[in-house]
Amino acid sequence: MRKKIVAGNWKMHKNAAQTAELLNELVAKLPADTTAQVIVAPTFVNLAAAVSQLEGKAITVAAQNVHQAEGGAFTGEITADMLTSVGVNTVILGHSERRAIFHESDALIAEKVNTALKHDMTVIFCFGEELKDRQDKQHFNIVENQLRDGLFQIEKGSWSKVVLAYEPVWAIGTGETASPEQAQEMHEFIRETVRKVFGAEVADEVSILYGGSVKPENAVEIFSKPDVDGGLIGGAALKADDFLAIVKAAV
């Protein structure tokens, strides 16, 4: 049975006090019978405090990025060892903002994936097409290429540490959302692409999240699709009630 997962990517939001306040609210309001795995990804400077605050709670802390090197003269960067040393064992890689704003290539993301897996971290691997790709009917090719070039170098046994997050770039922070049917169509294609390379067992077990303007109003319908296993949530993750409503939808 695949895990249902709802992960909140806080991006560059929330200072230390605001982080603690939101985490307190999430802990207080998270229903005891929640079956989905809940993940939050605060900023780097608040990760250690978040891990401490959530110790023994049913919420996992993830980082939003990691450097591919083990150390060195890379001012402003963070290593996998630094993350795991403060109790962060999950990392988001390949997010569309990292690809577009920071010019991260598939090859670079592949290096980051390898480094994270080497440190036994769980990788939330993000990928997805831009609006022009979909308009040109190239969205399946783009997604297949991003998977192949950024992730398919890993060994079959490493898939237990991988979560896929499909995020159509045209639906991130725009208010636009892929229809539930569009999301299912792509998720089914993703699962079949994994199956062709790594076999049915891996494909059937890997969780595939949808990311792109998921809100309490549309989460139930999107998450009801057979190949959608939860969501990678942006803006709605910054409000406890909205985020928990989305968590509740992932059953």
Disulfide bonds with the S-S distance in Angstrom:
none
